[in-house]
Amino acid sequence: MQNNETFCGYVAIVGRPNVGKSTLLNRILGEKLSITSRKPQTTRHRILGVKTLGAVQTIYVDTPGIHQLETHALNRLMNKTARQALKDVDVVIFVVDSVKWTEEDELVLSLLSNVKCPVILAVNKVDALNDKTVLLSYLPTLTEKLNFVEIIPLSAKRGTNVDVLERKVASLLPESPHYFPATQITDRSPRFRMGEIIREKIVRILGEELPYATSVEIESFQIKHIPMISAIIWVERDGQKPIVIGKNGERLKEIGIRSRVDIEKLLGKKVHLRLWVKVRGGWSDDERALKSLGYIDFLE
C-alpha cells in the first residue's frame, strides 16, 4: 500500500432474522447504532455504519432479516430493503446462527447465488456452543453451499474473531476516496436514532404481548438548553393502546425511563422526553402510512 492510497467500499450484512446482524455491526463500530432484541425482525430499516481506520473506510449496511412470510406491506418492505442492499456493494457478509441452518437461510443463499461480489460467511453465536467439535464437523458442509471467499466462526456478542472478519473485509475493498468524514459513523439523523431507541424499548418490554404492531414517530425535537422531545407510539388497534400504557401508566413510564437513558447517551446531555400512544388502524399493511411514518427505504 502506497502512502497516498485509500480504500473504501460498501459491505452488506445480510441473513435471516435474529442471527445477530445488528449486534455484529454494533460490535464492529464500538457503538450502539442498530437496535437489538431477542425478537426477530427488530431491524426494519437499512442502517449505514461507517468505520474509518487510517486509509481504509468500510461502510457497513445493516439490513432487516430476510424472511419467508410477506403477509403485510411492512414485511415486503423489509425484504425489499434487504434485497436492495445486495446491489452495488463491494462485499457481502452472510450471517448465520452457529449450526442452525433453516429454510430462511436457504432463501438468503438463493439470493446470494446471483451476487457478483465476494461473499464472506460469518458463523455467529459460536460462544453458545458447549461442544466445539460440533462446529468443526459442521463447517465443511457450509463450504459446499456457495463459493465463499472465507468462512469465519465468530461471536458478535463476545467479540471473538470479529477482528479477523474486519481484516478480511478490508482486504477486499477497492481503492477509492473515502465517502464520509473520518469521524462520521452513520448517515442516519439523531431524530431517526431516537425513534429507534424508543422502539427498541417497546420491543424488549412488550415483545411477547405486542411484538410487531408498534411504530414510533418523533413528533417534535426542540434544541434548547435541555432538549425537548415528543414522540408518538403508534399501534394498530384500540385494544393495543392499554397494553403499551399499562396499569396506571407504569409500562409507558418504564419505556420512557429506559429510552431517555440511551437518548441522553446519544446526545450527550439531559433531555425531556414525552411519549404519547395513538391508534392508526392497519398502518403495517398500508404503503402510504408506512412512508408517512418514515419508512423511506420502501421501494416501489
GUTI-186951 format. One record per residue (C-alpha): residue in one letter; x, y, z. Coordinates in pm, 1 decimal. Example, Ala and Ser with C-alpha at 12.3 -4.5 7.8 and 13.67 -1.06 7.14 Angstrom:
BEGIN
<res->A	xx->1230.0	yy->-450.0	zz->780.0>
<res->S	xx->1367.0	yy->-106.0	zz->714.0>
END
This chain:
BEGIN
<res->M	xx->0.0	yy->0.0	zz->0.0>
<res->Q	xx->142.0	yy->336.6	zz->-102.9>
<res->N	xx->115.7	yy->631.5	zz->132.1>
<res->N	xx->-141.1	yy->812.1	zz->-78.8>
<res->E	xx->-369.1	yy->510.1	zz->-140.7>
<res->T	xx->-708.8	yy->499.7	zz->24.7>
<res->F	xx->-965.3	yy->221.0	zz->20.4>
<res->C	xx->-1339.3	yy->246.3	zz->60.0>
<res->G	xx->-1642.1	yy->29.5	zz->-10.4>
<res->Y	xx->-1989.8	yy->-82.3	zz->87.3>
<res->V	xx->-2040.3	yy->-407.1	zz->276.5>
<res->A	xx->-2389.3	yy->-556.2	zz->309.5>
<res->I	xx->-2462.7	yy->-754.9	zz->625.5>
<res->V	xx->-2742.7	yy->-997.7	zz->540.2>
<res->G	xx->-2911.5	yy->-1302.2	zz->686.5>
<res->R	xx->-3240.1	yy->-1431.3	zz->817.7>
<res->P	xx->-3399.7	yy->-1265.2	zz->1122.9>
<res->N	xx->-3236.1	yy->-1287.2	zz->1464.3>
<res->V	xx->-2893.2	yy->-1417.8	zz->1363.7>
<res->G	xx->-2710.8	yy->-1120.1	zz->1517.4>
<res->K	xx->-2654.7	yy->-882.6	zz->1224.5>
<res->S	xx->-2721.3	yy->-567.5	zz->1427.2>
<res->T	xx->-2515.0	yy->-694.8	zz->1719.6>
<res->L	xx->-2228.4	yy->-754.8	zz->1478.0>
<res->L	xx->-2248.7	yy->-402.7	zz->1337.2>
<res->N	xx->-2256.0	yy->-252.0	zz->1686.1>
<res->R	xx->-1953.9	yy->-460.7	zz->1786.2>
<res->I	xx->-1757.4	yy->-350.5	zz->1477.9>
<res->L	xx->-1836.6	yy->17.1	zz->1535.0>
<res->G	xx->-1778.1	yy->2.4	zz->1910.6>
<res->E	xx->-2102.6	yy->193.5	zz->1949.9>
<res->K	xx->-2470.5	yy->106.1	zz->1959.2>
<res->L	xx->-2609.4	yy->214.0	zz->1624.5>
<res->S	xx->-2857.8	yy->-58.3	zz->1531.5>
<res->I	xx->-3121.1	yy->-152.6	zz->1787.3>
<res->T	xx->-3128.1	yy->-510.9	zz->1909.5>
<res->S	xx->-3359.7	yy->-752.7	zz->2085.0>
<res->R	xx->-3421.9	yy->-1124.5	zz->2101.1>
<res->K	xx->-3729.0	yy->-1080.1	zz->1882.7>
<res->P	xx->-3693.3	yy->-1150.0	zz->1509.5>
<res->Q	xx->-3747.3	yy->-862.6	zz->1266.5>
<res->T	xx->-3640.8	yy->-592.9	zz->1513.5>
<res->T	xx->-3444.7	yy->-418.1	zz->1237.9>
<res->R	xx->-3681.9	yy->-261.1	zz->984.0>
<res->H	xx->-3458.3	yy->-12.9	zz->802.8>
<res->R	xx->-3131.9	yy->-4.5	zz->614.5>
<res->I	xx->-2872.5	yy->127.2	zz->857.8>
<res->L	xx->-2534.1	yy->253.5	zz->741.9>
<res->G	xx->-2244.4	yy->216.9	zz->981.8>
<res->V	xx->-1917.6	yy->383.0	zz->881.9>
<res->K	xx->-1580.4	yy->282.1	zz->1022.8>
<res->T	xx->-1262.1	yy->460.5	zz->920.8>
<res->L	xx->-921.9	yy->325.7	zz->1020.3>
<res->G	xx->-635.9	yy->510.9	zz->854.8>
<res->A	xx->-652.2	yy->460.6	zz->480.3>
<res->V	xx->-946.4	yy->218.9	zz->497.3>
<res->Q	xx->-1310.2	yy->326.3	zz->524.7>
<res->T	xx->-1568.7	yy->48.8	zz->545.5>
<res->I	xx->-1936.0	yy->133.8	zz->503.3>
<res->Y	xx->-2143.4	yy->-144.1	zz->655.3>
<res->V	xx->-2508.2	yy->-179.7	zz->554.1>
<res->D	xx->-2716.4	yy->-346.6	zz->825.0>
<res->T	xx->-3037.1	yy->-487.9	zz->680.7>
<res->P	xx->-3367.2	yy->-632.3	zz->802.0>
<res->G	xx->-3373.2	yy->-1010.2	zz->829.8>
<res->I	xx->-3484.5	yy->-1177.1	zz->507.4>
<res->H	xx->-3788.2	yy->-1390.7	zz->585.4>
<res->Q	xx->-4037.8	yy->-1606.6	zz->401.3>
<res->L	xx->-4369.5	yy->-1458.0	zz->511.2>
<res->E	xx->-4477.8	yy->-1139.1	zz->332.8>
<res->T	xx->-4826.6	yy->-1108.9	zz->477.8>
<res->H	xx->-4811.0	yy->-730.4	zz->528.8>
<res->A	xx->-4665.0	yy->-434.3	zz->343.8>
<res->L	xx->-4415.4	yy->-394.9	zz->628.4>
<res->N	xx->-4282.3	yy->-747.8	zz->569.2>
<res->R	xx->-4249.6	yy->-678.2	zz->198.0>
<res->L	xx->-4075.8	yy->-350.4	zz->277.8>
<res->M	xx->-3814.8	yy->-523.4	zz->495.4>
<res->N	xx->-3742.7	yy->-793.4	zz->238.1>
<res->K	xx->-3714.2	yy->-536.7	zz->-43.3>
<res->T	xx->-3480.0	yy->-325.7	zz->168.0>
<res->A	xx->-3257.0	yy->-626.9	zz->234.7>
<res->R	xx->-3253.6	yy->-736.3	zz->-129.9>
<res->Q	xx->-3177.2	yy->-383.5	zz->-247.0>
<res->A	xx->-2874.1	yy->-374.8	zz->-17.9>
<res->L	xx->-2719.1	yy->-654.3	zz->-222.4>
<res->K	xx->-2698.7	yy->-427.7	zz->-526.7>
<res->D	xx->-2384.7	yy->-225.4	zz->-589.6>
<res->V	xx->-2193.5	yy->-339.6	zz->-280.7>
<res->D	xx->-1832.8	yy->-449.5	zz->-280.9>
<res->V	xx->-1857.1	yy->-728.1	zz->-23.1>
<res->V	xx->-2138.6	yy->-927.9	zz->139.4>
<res->I	xx->-2126.9	yy->-1072.2	zz->490.0>
<res->F	xx->-2378.9	yy->-1355.9	zz->517.2>
<res->V	xx->-2451.3	yy->-1411.8	zz->887.6>
<res->V	xx->-2585.0	yy->-1746.4	zz->1008.8>
<res->D	xx->-2661.8	yy->-1877.7	zz->1357.1>
<res->S	xx->-2386.4	yy->-2127.6	zz->1453.1>
<res->V	xx->-2503.7	yy->-2475.6	zz->1344.0>
<res->K	xx->-2872.3	yy->-2388.9	zz->1295.1>
<res->W	xx->-2938.1	yy->-2386.2	zz->919.9>
<res->T	xx->-3300.5	yy->-2316.8	zz->823.4>
<res->E	xx->-3522.2	yy->-2273.1	zz->517.4>
<res->E	xx->-3482.0	yy->-1896.4	zz->553.9>
<res->D	xx->-3103.8	yy->-1938.8	zz->537.3>
<res->E	xx->-3164.5	yy->-2123.4	zz->209.6>
<res->L	xx->-3374.7	yy->-1828.4	zz->91.0>
<res->V	xx->-3088.3	yy->-1587.4	zz->161.5>
<res->L	xx->-2844.5	yy->-1827.0	zz->-4.9>
<res->S	xx->-3057.5	yy->-1832.2	zz->-321.5>
<res->L	xx->-3038.5	yy->-1451.7	zz->-338.0>
<res->L	xx->-2661.1	yy->-1460.4	zz->-294.8>
<res->S	xx->-2616.8	yy->-1701.8	zz->-582.5>
<res->N	xx->-2665.0	yy->-1406.8	zz->-819.4>
<res->V	xx->-2428.3	yy->-1170.8	zz->-637.0>
<res->K	xx->-2110.0	yy->-1084.5	zz->-826.9>
<res->C	xx->-1903.0	yy->-953.8	zz->-534.2>
<res->P	xx->-1715.8	yy->-1165.5	zz->-274.6>
<res->V	xx->-1930.9	yy->-1325.7	zz->-3.8>
<res->I	xx->-1798.7	yy->-1398.6	zz->345.2>
<res->L	xx->-1989.3	yy->-1645.5	zz->562.0>
<res->A	xx->-1993.7	yy->-1534.1	zz->926.7>
<res->V	xx->-2093.5	yy->-1823.2	zz->1153.7>
<res->N	xx->-2219.5	yy->-1631.2	zz->1456.5>
<res->K	xx->-2300.6	yy->-1728.3	zz->1817.7>
<res->V	xx->-2024.7	yy->-1987.7	zz->1846.0>
<res->D	xx->-1989.4	yy->-1884.8	zz->2210.7>
<res->A	xx->-2321.6	yy->-2059.6	zz->2276.0>
<res->L	xx->-2184.5	yy->-2398.9	zz->2164.1>
<res->N	xx->-2073.4	yy->-2613.9	zz->2455.7>
<res->D	xx->-1918.5	yy->-2874.5	zz->2229.3>
<res->K	xx->-1690.8	yy->-2704.0	zz->1975.4>
<res->T	xx->-1631.6	yy->-3031.2	zz->1790.0>
<res->V	xx->-1988.1	yy->-2997.9	zz->1659.0>
<res->L	xx->-1883.1	yy->-2677.7	zz->1484.0>
<res->L	xx->-1569.4	yy->-2836.4	zz->1339.7>
<res->S	xx->-1769.3	yy->-3117.6	zz->1184.3>
<res->Y	xx->-2035.3	yy->-2874.2	zz->1057.1>
<res->L	xx->-1809.5	yy->-2621.2	zz->882.0>
<res->P	xx->-1716.9	yy->-2849.3	zz->588.0>
<res->T	xx->-2086.2	yy->-2876.6	zz->491.2>
<res->L	xx->-2102.2	yy->-2497.0	zz->459.6>
<res->T	xx->-1822.7	yy->-2486.6	zz->202.6>
<res->E	xx->-2046.1	yy->-2681.3	zz->-36.3>
<res->K	xx->-2329.6	yy->-2427.2	zz->-25.9>
<res->L	xx->-2157.9	yy->-2139.3	zz->-206.6>
<res->N	xx->-1814.7	yy->-2029.7	zz->-317.4>
<res->F	xx->-1747.9	yy->-1821.6	zz->-5.6>
<res->V	xx->-1418.5	yy->-1631.2	zz->-4.6>
<res->E	xx->-1391.5	yy->-1710.0	zz->366.9>
<res->I	xx->-1588.9	yy->-1885.0	zz->641.2>
<res->I	xx->-1529.8	yy->-1719.0	zz->979.0>
<res->P	xx->-1673.4	yy->-1858.1	zz->1304.5>
<res->L	xx->-1727.9	yy->-1570.1	zz->1545.6>
<res->S	xx->-1924.9	yy->-1429.0	zz->1834.0>
<res->A	xx->-2064.2	yy->-1081.2	zz->1776.0>
<res->K	xx->-2176.6	yy->-1072.4	zz->2138.8>
<res->R	xx->-1832.7	yy->-1155.4	zz->2281.5>
<res->G	xx->-1624.6	yy->-1004.8	zz->2001.2>
<res->T	xx->-1449.8	yy->-1333.1	zz->1922.1>
<res->N	xx->-1291.1	yy->-1328.1	zz->1574.6>
<res->V	xx->-1466.9	yy->-1004.1	zz->1477.0>
<res->D	xx->-1124.6	yy->-850.8	zz->1413.4>
<res->V	xx->-1049.1	yy->-1139.7	zz->1175.1>
<res->L	xx->-1369.3	yy->-1058.0	zz->985.2>
<res->E	xx->-1279.2	yy->-689.0	zz->966.5>
<res->R	xx->-933.4	yy->-762.1	zz->828.1>
<res->K	xx->-1075.6	yy->-990.7	zz->562.5>
<res->V	xx->-1333.4	yy->-729.4	zz->461.4>
<res->A	xx->-1064.2	yy->-459.7	zz->440.6>
<res->S	xx->-855.8	yy->-679.1	zz->210.6>
<res->L	xx->-1146.0	yy->-695.7	zz->-35.8>
<res->L	xx->-1228.4	yy->-324.6	zz->-59.2>
<res->P	xx->-1142.7	yy->-134.2	zz->-377.5>
<res->E	xx->-903.2	yy->156.5	zz->-395.1>
<res->S	xx->-1124.2	yy->463.1	zz->-366.5>
<res->P	xx->-1155.0	yy->800.6	zz->-196.0>
<res->H	xx->-1342.9	yy->796.8	zz->132.4>
<res->Y	xx->-1711.2	yy->885.6	zz->102.8>
<res->F	xx->-1762.8	yy->1009.1	zz->459.2>
<res->P	xx->-1563.1	yy->1222.1	zz->704.0>
<res->A	xx->-1340.8	yy->1010.6	zz->927.9>
<res->T	xx->-1543.9	yy->1097.6	zz->1238.5>
<res->Q	xx->-1886.3	yy->1012.1	zz->1092.8>
<res->I	xx->-2034.5	yy->674.3	zz->1188.6>
<res->T	xx->-2373.4	yy->681.0	zz->1014.4>
<res->D	xx->-2590.0	yy->863.0	zz->763.6>
<res->R	xx->-2889.9	yy->848.8	zz->997.9>
<res->S	xx->-3005.0	yy->1159.4	zz->1184.7>
<res->P	xx->-3032.0	yy->1186.1	zz->1565.6>
<res->R	xx->-3408.9	yy->1214.5	zz->1516.3>
<res->F	xx->-3421.3	yy->875.3	zz->1343.0>
<res->R	xx->-3196.2	yy->715.5	zz->1602.4>
<res->M	xx->-3409.9	yy->845.7	zz->1888.6>
<res->G	xx->-3718.1	yy->687.7	zz->1734.6>
<res->E	xx->-3535.5	yy->357.1	zz->1700.4>
<res->I	xx->-3420.3	yy->371.8	zz->2063.4>
<res->I	xx->-3778.6	yy->411.1	zz->2181.4>
<res->R	xx->-3897.0	yy->127.6	zz->1956.5>
<res->E	xx->-3625.0	yy->-99.0	zz->2093.2>
<res->K	xx->-3750.7	yy->-46.0	zz->2448.2>
<res->I	xx->-4106.8	yy->-122.7	zz->2339.1>
<res->V	xx->-3997.8	yy->-447.8	zz->2172.6>
<res->R	xx->-3792.2	yy->-552.0	zz->2473.3>
<res->I	xx->-4062.0	yy->-471.1	zz->2729.6>
<res->L	xx->-4370.6	yy->-577.3	zz->2531.6>
<res->G	xx->-4231.6	yy->-827.7	zz->2284.0>
<res->E	xx->-4446.5	yy->-1118.9	zz->2395.6>
<res->E	xx->-4769.2	yy->-919.1	zz->2402.1>
<res->L	xx->-4716.5	yy->-673.8	zz->2118.7>
<res->P	xx->-4424.4	yy->-790.5	zz->1905.1>
<res->Y	xx->-4465.3	yy->-603.0	zz->1576.4>
<res->A	xx->-4771.9	yy->-379.5	zz->1596.4>
<res->T	xx->-4593.1	yy->-61.6	zz->1703.8>
<res->S	xx->-4403.7	yy->215.3	zz->1530.2>
<res->V	xx->-4251.1	yy->534.6	zz->1670.4>
<res->E	xx->-4265.5	yy->883.4	zz->1524.1>
<res->I	xx->-4065.5	yy->1173.7	zz->1667.9>
<res->E	xx->-4330.0	yy->1444.8	zz->1659.3>
<res->S	xx->-4104.6	yy->1728.1	zz->1773.7>
<res->F	xx->-3740.8	yy->1775.1	zz->1869.4>
<res->Q	xx->-3662.7	yy->2119.0	zz->2006.3>
<res->I	xx->-3299.6	yy->2208.1	zz->2066.5>
<res->K	xx->-3283.3	yy->2403.7	zz->2390.3>
<res->H	xx->-3059.9	yy->2405.7	zz->2695.3>
<res->I	xx->-3238.2	yy->2080.8	zz->2778.4>
<res->P	xx->-3371.7	yy->1926.5	zz->2453.9>
<res->M	xx->-3747.4	yy->1866.2	zz->2446.1>
<res->I	xx->-3853.8	yy->1551.3	zz->2261.0>
<res->S	xx->-4210.7	yy->1447.6	zz->2192.4>
<res->A	xx->-4274.4	yy->1104.2	zz->2040.8>
<res->I	xx->-4584.7	yy->916.3	zz->1930.2>
<res->I	xx->-4605.9	yy->540.0	zz->1973.1>
<res->W	xx->-4843.2	yy->417.1	zz->1703.6>
<res->V	xx->-5045.4	yy->99.3	zz->1748.4>
<res->E	xx->-5294.6	yy->-59.3	zz->1509.7>
<res->R	xx->-5596.6	yy->-130.8	zz->1731.2>
<res->D	xx->-5770.9	yy->31.9	zz->2025.2>
<res->G	xx->-5709.0	yy->-275.7	zz->2240.9>
<res->Q	xx->-5333.1	yy->-240.1	zz->2198.7>
<res->K	xx->-5319.8	yy->106.4	zz->2347.0>
<res->P	xx->-5372.7	yy->-0.2	zz->2711.7>
<res->I	xx->-5111.5	yy->-273.8	zz->2665.8>
<res->V	xx->-4846.4	yy->-10.3	zz->2590.5>
<res->I	xx->-4964.9	yy->227.7	zz->2861.4>
<res->G	xx->-5001.3	yy->-38.3	zz->3132.6>
<res->K	xx->-5176.4	yy->-15.4	zz->3465.1>
<res->N	xx->-5162.5	yy->341.9	zz->3591.9>
<res->G	xx->-4924.8	yy->423.0	zz->3306.8>
<res->E	xx->-4645.2	yy->210.2	zz->3452.7>
<res->R	xx->-4533.4	yy->48.4	zz->3126.3>
<res->L	xx->-4526.3	yy->372.1	zz->2933.3>
<res->K	xx->-4325.9	yy->523.5	zz->3217.9>
<res->E	xx->-4076.4	yy->235.5	zz->3203.7>
<res->I	xx->-4041.7	yy->272.2	zz->2826.4>
<res->G	xx->-3975.6	yy->643.8	zz->2876.2>
<res->I	xx->-3717.8	yy->595.4	zz->3150.9>
<res->R	xx->-3518.1	yy->335.4	zz->2956.8>
<res->S	xx->-3539.8	yy->535.0	zz->2634.3>
<res->R	xx->-3425.9	yy->855.1	zz->2799.5>
<res->V	xx->-3108.6	yy->688.4	zz->2929.3>
<res->D	xx->-2998.2	yy->587.7	zz->2578.5>
<res->I	xx->-3110.3	yy->913.6	zz->2417.5>
<res->E	xx->-2903.9	yy->1109.0	zz->2670.6>
<res->K	xx->-2602.7	yy->893.2	zz->2578.8>
<res->L	xx->-2667.7	yy->966.5	zz->2211.0>
<res->L	xx->-2698.7	yy->1342.8	zz->2255.9>
<res->G	xx->-2450.1	yy->1375.9	zz->2540.3>
<res->K	xx->-2688.4	yy->1577.4	zz->2758.1>
<res->K	xx->-3002.7	yy->1555.7	zz->2967.4>
<res->V	xx->-3333.8	yy->1552.9	zz->2780.2>
<res->H	xx->-3704.6	yy->1587.8	zz->2846.7>
<res->L	xx->-3897.6	yy->1306.2	zz->2678.4>
<res->R	xx->-4274.8	yy->1289.0	zz->2640.1>
<res->L	xx->-4447.7	yy->982.1	zz->2497.9>
<res->W	xx->-4798.6	yy->953.3	zz->2358.5>
<res->V	xx->-4978.7	yy->638.2	zz->2244.9>
<res->K	xx->-5213.0	yy->673.8	zz->1947.1>
<res->V	xx->-5406.1	yy->437.1	zz->1719.6>
<res->R	xx->-5356.5	yy->425.8	zz->1341.9>
<res->G	xx->-5551.4	yy->132.6	zz->1204.5>
<res->G	xx->-5370.4	yy->-102.9	zz->969.7>
<res->W	xx->-5054.5	yy->105.7	zz->935.4>
<res->S	xx->-4829.9	yy->-200.6	zz->887.2>
<res->D	xx->-5021.5	yy->-304.2	zz->575.1>
<res->D	xx->-5061.9	yy->42.4	zz->422.1>
<res->E	xx->-4778.0	yy->161.2	zz->197.3>
<res->R	xx->-4877.3	yy->528.2	zz->224.6>
<res->A	xx->-4891.6	yy->504.5	zz->603.5>
<res->L	xx->-4551.4	yy->337.2	zz->610.4>
<res->K	xx->-4396.7	yy->616.0	zz->405.6>
<res->S	xx->-4552.5	yy->884.3	zz->626.0>
<res->L	xx->-4410.1	yy->705.5	zz->932.0>
<res->G	xx->-4058.8	yy->735.5	zz->792.9>
<res->Y	xx->-4007.0	yy->403.9	zz->618.1>
<res->I	xx->-3818.3	yy->576.3	zz->340.9>
<res->D	xx->-3643.2	yy->257.2	zz->229.5>
<res->F	xx->-3964.8	yy->126.2	zz->76.5>
<res->L	xx->-3914.3	yy->65.9	zz->-293.4>
<res->E	xx->-4197.3	yy->70.2	zz->-544.3>
END
